[in-house]
Amino acid sequence: MGMVPIDNLIVGMVLDADVRDRTGRLLLGSGAELTSKHLHIFRTWGVQKASIAGIDGDDEMTHLPENVDLSELLIVEEALAPLFKRVDMNHPVNKELLRLAALRRIQHGNS
């Protein structure tokens, strides 16, 4: 289970755990797919992070530079994936190399 900051959540992600407000009131249950309305509600009620299915606790998506959008990062990583087709993408070093390559492409505009 990986905690993702509210600003890095995107529509379509699936909750791995219930989301509660500061008082403990349930806002959205585990297994729900996020919509833009959910994200608005989370911000309204002061939710800082949510546990997202498929993301490890130290996943790279929780540590993005402020000027990088998560959806853009995922698109660029997908475009770069063929360059990594012969390596084990389950290995954390290879995952980090792909993330760094995508960040560099986004930040420096390399094509």
MDAnalysis code that builds the backbone (N, CA, C; Angstrom):
import MDAnalysis as mda
import numpy as np

u = mda.Universe.empty(333, n_residues=111, atom_resindex=np.repeat(np.arange(111), 3), trajectory=True)
u.add_TopologyAttr("name", ["N", "CA", "C"] * 111)
u.add_TopologyAttr("resid", np.arange(1, 112))
u.add_TopologyAttr("resname", ["MET", "GLY", "MET", "VAL", "PRO", "ILE", "ASP", "ASN", "LEU", "ILE", "VAL", "GLY", "MET", "VAL", "LEU", "ASP", "ALA", "ASP", "VAL", "ARG", "ASP", "ARG", "THR", "GLY", "ARG", "LEU", "LEU", "LEU", "GLY", "SER", "GLY", "ALA", "GLU", "LEU", "THR", "SER", "LYS", "HIS", "LEU", "HIS", "ILE", "PHE", "ARG", "THR", "TRP", "GLY", "VAL", "GLN", "LYS", "ALA", "SER", "ILE", "ALA", "GLY", "ILE", "ASP", "GLY", "ASP", "ASP", "GLU", "MET", "THR", "HIS", "LEU", "PRO", "GLU", "ASN", "VAL", "ASP", "LEU", "SER", "GLU", "LEU", "LEU", "ILE", "VAL", "GLU", "GLU", "ALA", "LEU", "ALA", "PRO", "LEU", "PHE", "LYS", "ARG", "VAL", "ASP", "MET", "ASN", "HIS", "PRO", "VAL", "ASN", "LYS", "GLU", "LEU", "LEU", "ARG", "LEU", "ALA", "ALA", "LEU", "ARG", "ARG", "ILE", "GLN", "HIS", "GLY", "ASN", "SER"])
u.atoms.positions = np.array([
    [0.849, -1.163, 0.000],
    [0.000, 0.000, 0.000],
    [0.892, 1.222, 0.000],
    [0.598, 2.149, -0.897],
    [1.412, 3.344, -1.019],
    [0.591, 4.597, -0.806],
    [1.100, 5.468, 0.042],
    [0.425, 6.740, 0.305],
    [0.855, 7.759, -0.752],
    [-0.128, 8.339, -1.394],
    [0.122, 9.304, -2.462],
    [-0.443, 10.660, -2.022],
    [0.363, 11.720, -2.105],
    [-0.139, 13.055, -1.745],
    [-1.332, 13.442, -2.616],
    [-2.233, 14.214, -2.052],
    [-3.460, 14.609, -2.739],
    [-3.185, 15.251, -4.097],
    [-2.118, 16.035, -4.209],
    [-1.809, 16.702, -5.474],
    [-1.308, 15.741, -6.548],
    [-0.955, 14.520, -6.175],
    [-0.492, 13.531, -7.149],
    [-1.556, 12.495, -7.488],
    [-2.729, 12.599, -6.872],
    [-3.818, 11.679, -7.198],
    [-4.423, 12.064, -8.539],
    [-4.788, 11.049, -9.315],
    [-5.441, 11.316, -10.593],
    [-6.698, 10.465, -10.711],
    [-7.629, 10.974, -11.482],
    [-8.884, 10.269, -11.730],
    [-8.578, 8.883, -12.287],
    [-9.262, 7.876, -11.756],
    [-9.078, 6.507, -12.219],
    [-8.250, 5.646, -11.280],
    [-7.486, 6.267, -10.384],
    [-6.735, 5.480, -9.402],
    [-7.726, 4.785, -8.473],
    [-7.297, 3.660, -7.901],
    [-8.170, 2.875, -7.028],
    [-7.628, 2.907, -5.607],
    [-8.526, 3.188, -4.663],
    [-8.121, 3.258, -3.256],
    [-7.785, 1.880, -2.710],
    [-6.711, 1.829, -1.951],
    [-6.289, 0.594, -1.296],
    [-6.790, 0.546, 0.144],
    [-7.220, 1.675, 0.666],
    [-7.738, 1.763, 2.032],
    [-8.778, 2.876, 2.090],
    [-9.621, 2.829, 3.108],
    [-10.620, 3.871, 3.298],
    [-9.955, 5.239, 3.432],
    [-10.655, 6.270, 2.954],
    [-10.194, 7.649, 3.142],
    [-11.125, 8.285, 4.169],
    [-10.514, 8.854, 5.201],
    [-11.275, 9.489, 6.278],
    [-10.829, 10.935, 6.445],
    [-11.749, 11.761, 6.916],
    [-11.373, 13.150, 7.183],
    [-10.616, 13.230, 8.508],
    [-10.292, 14.431, 8.940],
    [-9.480, 14.623, 10.154],
    [-10.152, 14.107, 11.417],
    [-11.476, 14.035, 11.406],
    [-12.197, 13.554, 12.584],
    [-12.445, 12.050, 12.539],
    [-12.050, 11.416, 11.448],
    [-12.239, 9.980, 11.311],
    [-13.479, 9.574, 10.544],
    [-14.229, 10.542, 10.059],
    [-15.436, 10.240, 9.281],
    [-15.051, 9.663, 7.923],
    [-15.706, 8.580, 7.540],
    [-15.442, 7.923, 6.256],
    [-15.896, 8.813, 5.107],
    [-14.966, 9.098, 4.189],
    [-15.294, 9.874, 2.998],
    [-15.486, 8.976, 1.782],
    [-14.639, 7.945, 1.670],
    [-14.725, 7.029, 0.535],
    [-14.080, 5.703, 0.923],
    [-14.733, 4.621, 0.579],
    [-14.269, 3.305, 0.980],
    [-13.198, 2.708, 0.082],
    [-12.489, 1.770, 0.655],
    [-11.451, 1.031, -0.066],
    [-12.026, 0.379, -1.313],
    [-11.245, 0.381, -2.386],
    [-11.669, -0.243, -3.636],
    [-12.374, 0.696, -4.597],
    [-12.678, 1.912, -4.143],
    [-13.369, 2.869, -5.002],
    [-12.403, 3.467, -6.022],
    [-12.911, 3.695, -7.220],
    [-12.127, 4.354, -8.266],
    [-12.352, 5.859, -8.153],
    [-11.250, 6.613, -8.108],
    [-11.340, 8.053, -7.894],
    [-11.927, 8.792, -9.087],
    [-12.762, 9.772, -8.775],
    [-13.311, 10.681, -9.781],
    [-12.866, 12.095, -9.405],
    [-13.109, 13.062, -10.280],
    [-12.747, 14.441, -9.965],
    [-13.546, 14.955, -8.767],
    [-14.772, 14.476, -8.617],
    [-15.593, 14.870, -7.469],
    [-14.964, 14.385, -6.166],
    [-14.439, 13.163, -6.166],
    [-13.770, 12.643, -4.972],
    [-12.573, 13.505, -4.598],
    [-11.760, 13.875, -5.593],
    [-10.577, 14.693, -5.330],
    [-10.970, 16.049, -4.745],
    [-12.050, 16.618, -5.248],
    [-12.548, 17.889, -4.715],
    [-12.979, 17.719, -3.250],
    [-13.685, 16.650, -2.964],
    [-14.138, 16.374, -1.593],
    [-12.942, 16.172, -0.664],
    [-11.938, 15.448, -1.116],
    [-10.748, 15.236, -0.292],
    [-10.100, 16.566, 0.080],
    [-9.966, 17.445, -0.897],
    [-9.354, 18.754, -0.628],
    [-10.223, 19.565, 0.341],
    [-11.537, 19.507, 0.141],
    [-12.463, 20.242, 0.989],
    [-12.358, 19.811, 2.447],
    [-12.188, 18.512, 2.676],
    [-12.159, 17.978, 4.031],
    [-10.744, 17.810, 4.583],
    [-9.743, 18.344, 3.894],
    [-8.389, 18.371, 4.438],
    [-7.608, 17.080, 4.346],
    [-7.995, 16.204, 3.444],
    [-7.245, 14.960, 3.259],
    [-5.908, 15.306, 2.612],
    [-4.817, 14.827, 3.182],
    [-3.477, 15.114, 2.675],
    [-2.950, 14.023, 1.755],
    [-3.291, 12.748, 2.063],
    [-2.779, 11.603, 1.303],
    [-3.838, 10.520, 1.246],
    [-3.695, 9.639, 0.266],
    [-4.579, 8.485, 0.160],
    [-3.749, 7.272, -0.228],
    [-4.167, 6.118, 0.260],
    [-3.494, 4.872, -0.069],
    [-4.048, 4.352, -1.396],
    [-3.158, 4.158, -2.362],
    [-3.560, 3.766, -3.706],
    [-3.082, 2.354, -4.014],
    [-3.971, 1.545, -4.574],
    [-3.646, 0.166, -4.937],
    [-2.564, 0.143, -6.007],
    [-1.638, -0.796, -5.862],
    [-0.598, -0.990, -6.855],
    [0.624, -0.114, -6.685],
    [0.662, 0.667, -5.622],
    [1.802, 1.541, -5.376],
    [2.475, 1.095, -4.087],
    [3.796, 0.867, -4.168],
    [4.560, 0.467, -2.998],
    [4.706, 1.646, -2.049],
    [5.028, 1.349, -0.794],
    [5.170, 2.384, 0.218],
    [6.176, 3.453, -0.146],
    [7.265, 3.095, -0.798],
    [8.283, 4.067, -1.181],
    [8.257, 4.331, -2.669],
    [7.107, 4.207, -3.270],
    [6.991, 4.346, -4.716],
    [7.413, 5.726, -5.179],
    [7.963, 5.784, -6.375],
    [8.448, 7.031, -6.933],
    [7.352, 8.060, -7.139],
    [6.105, 7.659, -7.256],
    [5.040, 8.613, -7.508],
    [4.771, 9.501, -6.301],
    [5.255, 9.121, -5.140],
    [5.045, 9.952, -3.965],
    [6.118, 11.026, -3.853],
    [7.127, 11.014, -4.720],
    [8.251, 11.938, -4.628],
    [8.478, 12.646, -5.961],
    [7.489, 13.381, -6.420],
    [7.606, 14.090, -7.693],
    [7.960, 15.551, -7.460],
    [8.778, 16.107, -8.351],
    [9.014, 17.555, -8.285],
    [7.693, 18.298, -8.478],
    [7.596, 19.475, -7.923],
    [6.348, 20.248, -7.980],
    [5.892, 20.558, -9.394],
    [6.830, 20.733, -10.317],
    [6.461, 21.125, -11.682],
    [6.158, 19.940, -12.597],
    [6.088, 18.725, -12.046],
    [5.825, 17.530, -12.850],
    [4.466, 16.958, -12.474],
    [3.633, 16.786, -13.479],
    [2.308, 16.208, -13.300],
    [2.403, 14.691, -13.396],
    [1.758, 13.992, -12.479],
    [1.820, 12.530, -12.440],
    [1.338, 11.908, -13.747],
    [0.250, 12.410, -14.304],
    [-0.265, 11.828, -15.539],
    [0.731, 11.998, -16.684],
    [1.401, 13.150, -16.723],
    [2.419, 13.382, -17.758],
    [3.593, 12.423, -17.573],
    [4.000, 12.208, -16.321],
    [5.091, 11.285, -16.033],
    [4.746, 9.874, -16.511],
    [3.519, 9.432, -16.250],
    [3.104, 8.093, -16.665],
    [3.104, 7.957, -18.189],
    [2.691, 8.999, -18.893],
    [2.673, 8.969, -20.362],
    [4.102, 8.869, -20.903],
    [5.012, 9.662, -20.354],
    [6.400, 9.655, -20.817],
    [7.069, 8.325, -20.467],
    [6.781, 7.780, -19.278],
    [7.334, 6.473, -18.922],
    [6.873, 5.397, -19.899],
    [5.611, 5.464, -20.291],
    [5.086, 4.496, -21.260],
    [5.799, 4.635, -22.606],
    [6.071, 5.858, -23.010],
    [6.782, 6.100, -24.269],
    [8.219, 5.579, -24.209],
    [8.834, 5.652, -23.031],
    [10.215, 5.192, -22.867],
    [10.311, 3.685, -22.595],
    [9.225, 3.046, -22.262],
    [9.224, 1.627, -21.880],
    [9.928, 0.709, -22.889],
    [9.784, 0.929, -24.204],
    [10.486, 0.046, -25.147],
    [12.010, 0.045, -24.957],
    [12.564, 1.131, -24.454],
    [14.004, 1.178, -24.203],
    [14.414, 0.283, -23.036],
    [13.447, -0.111, -22.222],
    [13.703, -0.918, -21.034],
    [13.128, -2.330, -21.174],
    [12.783, -2.735, -22.390],
    [12.097, -4.014, -22.569],
    [12.958, -5.225, -22.237],
    [14.256, -5.097, -22.218],
    [15.131, -6.244, -21.953],
    [15.629, -6.305, -20.505],
    [15.069, -5.457, -19.645],
    [15.492, -5.464, -18.244],
    [14.322, -5.835, -17.343],
    [14.644, -6.276, -16.158],
    [13.635, -6.652, -15.168],
    [13.073, -5.388, -14.526],
    [11.870, -5.006, -14.909],
    [11.280, -3.781, -14.378],
    [10.747, -3.947, -12.964],
    [10.845, -5.149, -12.398],
    [10.484, -5.345, -10.999],
    [11.644, -4.961, -10.082],
    [12.827, -4.814, -10.651],
    [13.987, -4.429, -9.852],
    [13.918, -2.927, -9.579],
    [14.086, -2.522, -8.315],
    [13.936, -1.105, -7.973],
    [14.907, -0.170, -8.702],
    [16.092, -0.627, -9.016],
    [17.047, 0.227, -9.727],
    [16.543, 0.521, -11.139],
    [16.018, -0.478, -11.809],
    [15.508, -0.277, -13.166],
    [14.278, 0.629, -13.165],
    [13.415, 0.474, -12.163],
    [12.246, 1.343, -12.045],
    [12.686, 2.796, -11.849],
    [13.702, 2.986, -11.014],
    [14.202, 4.336, -10.753],
    [14.859, 4.931, -11.994],
    [15.585, 4.123, -12.761],
    [16.200, 4.624, -13.997],
    [15.139, 5.091, -14.992],
    [14.063, 4.331, -15.116],
    [12.976, 4.732, -16.005],
    [12.341, 6.027, -15.512],
    [12.115, 6.131, -14.215],
    [11.525, 7.342, -13.641],
    [12.424, 8.556, -13.899],
    [13.723, 8.391, -13.673],
    [14.658, 9.501, -13.887],
    [14.732, 9.906, -15.358],
    [14.701, 8.925, -16.251],
    [14.719, 9.224, -17.684],
    [13.463, 10.008, -18.079],
    [12.315, 9.599, -17.538],
    [11.065, 10.299, -17.844],
    [11.079, 11.717, -17.271],
    [11.548, 11.865, -16.034],
    [11.630, 13.201, -15.436],
    [12.547, 14.118, -16.244],
    [13.673, 13.578, -16.679],
    [14.604, 14.381, -17.478],
    [13.956, 14.827, -18.784],
    [13.237, 13.914, -19.415],
    [12.579, 14.260, -20.677],
    [11.533, 15.344, -20.452],
    [10.785, 15.243, -19.360],
    [9.754, 16.248, -19.075],
    [10.390, 17.594, -18.761],
    [11.385, 17.594, -17.902],
    [11.970, 18.848, -17.435],
    [12.866, 19.536, -18.454],
    [13.476, 18.759, -19.340],
    [14.411, 19.345, -20.300],
    [13.876, 19.330, -21.724],
    [12.690, 18.746, -21.922],
    [12.084, 18.740, -23.235],
    [12.813, 17.889, -24.263],
    [13.587, 16.910, -23.810],
    [14.297, 16.027, -24.744],
    [13.302, 15.122, -25.456],
    [13.470, 14.996, -26.726],
    [12.579, 14.122, -27.507],
    [13.262, 12.836, -27.878],
])
